[in-house]
Amino acid sequence: MAARAVKKPGFEEGLARLEALAERMESGDLPLDELLKAYEEGVKLSKELSKRLDEAQGRMRSVAPGADGAPQVQDVILKGEEEA
């Protein structure tokens, strides 16, 4: 029997899972051992999502005509990241 490749959930699915974990932890209804498991999963998921955002930001580029008319690749500055 051939092994199946495990597909990582997309960013949006990961974010939804993180939000669901936070809601469960905030409810106050979890026993301590389940609370700790949820916390550990949330920390791991948060790090993974942050890493994905950093990688996506590093890949964002725009192509615009340069001073000589030739195409020039520039980094995209995201809203809220303008340098002061």
Secondary structure as a PSIPRED ss2 file (coil, helix, strand):
# PSIPRED VFORMAT (PSIPRED V4.0)

   1 M C   1.000  0.000  0.000
   2 A C   1.000  0.000  0.000
   3 A C   1.000  0.000  0.000
   4 R C   1.000  0.000  0.000
   5 A C   1.000  0.000  0.000
   6 V C   1.000  0.000  0.000
   7 K C   1.000  0.000  0.000
   8 K C   1.000  0.000  0.000
   9 P C   1.000  0.000  0.000
  10 G C   1.000  0.000  0.000
  11 F H   0.000  1.000  0.000
  12 E H   0.000  1.000  0.000
  13 E H   0.000  1.000  0.000
  14 G H   0.000  1.000  0.000
  15 L H   0.000  1.000  0.000
  16 A H   0.000  1.000  0.000
  17 R H   0.000  1.000  0.000
  18 L H   0.000  1.000  0.000
  19 E H   0.000  1.000  0.000
  20 A H   0.000  1.000  0.000
  21 L H   0.000  1.000  0.000
  22 A H   0.000  1.000  0.000
  23 E H   0.000  1.000  0.000
  24 R H   0.000  1.000  0.000
  25 M H   0.000  1.000  0.000
  26 E H   0.000  1.000  0.000
  27 S H   0.000  1.000  0.000
  28 G C   1.000  0.000  0.000
  29 D C   1.000  0.000  0.000
  30 L C   1.000  0.000  0.000
  31 P C   1.000  0.000  0.000
  32 L H   0.000  1.000  0.000
  33 D H   0.000  1.000  0.000
  34 E H   0.000  1.000  0.000
  35 L H   0.000  1.000  0.000
  36 L H   0.000  1.000  0.000
  37 K H   0.000  1.000  0.000
  38 A H   0.000  1.000  0.000
  39 Y H   0.000  1.000  0.000
  40 E H   0.000  1.000  0.000
  41 E H   0.000  1.000  0.000
  42 G H   0.000  1.000  0.000
  43 V H   0.000  1.000  0.000
  44 K H   0.000  1.000  0.000
  45 L H   0.000  1.000  0.000
  46 S H   0.000  1.000  0.000
  47 K H   0.000  1.000  0.000
  48 E H   0.000  1.000  0.000
  49 L H   0.000  1.000  0.000
  50 S H   0.000  1.000  0.000
  51 K H   0.000  1.000  0.000
  52 R H   0.000  1.000  0.000
  53 L H   0.000  1.000  0.000
  54 D H   0.000  1.000  0.000
  55 E H   0.000  1.000  0.000
  56 A H   0.000  1.000  0.000
  57 Q H   0.000  1.000  0.000
  58 G H   0.000  1.000  0.000
  59 R H   0.000  1.000  0.000
  60 M C   1.000  0.000  0.000
  61 R E   0.000  0.000  1.000
  62 S E   0.000  0.000  1.000
  63 V E   0.000  0.000  1.000
  64 A E   0.000  0.000  1.000
  65 P E   0.000  0.000  1.000
  66 G C   1.000  0.000  0.000
  67 A C   1.000  0.000  0.000
  68 D C   1.000  0.000  0.000
  69 G C   1.000  0.000  0.000
  70 A C   1.000  0.000  0.000
  71 P E   0.000  0.000  1.000
  72 Q E   0.000  0.000  1.000
  73 V E   0.000  0.000  1.000
  74 Q E   0.000  0.000  1.000
  75 D E   0.000  0.000  1.000
  76 V C   1.000  0.000  0.000
  77 I C   1.000  0.000  0.000
  78 L C   1.000  0.000  0.000
  79 K C   1.000  0.000  0.000
  80 G C   1.000  0.000  0.000
  81 E C   1.000  0.000  0.000
  82 E C   1.000  0.000  0.000
  83 E C   1.000  0.000  0.000
  84 A C   1.000  0.000  0.000
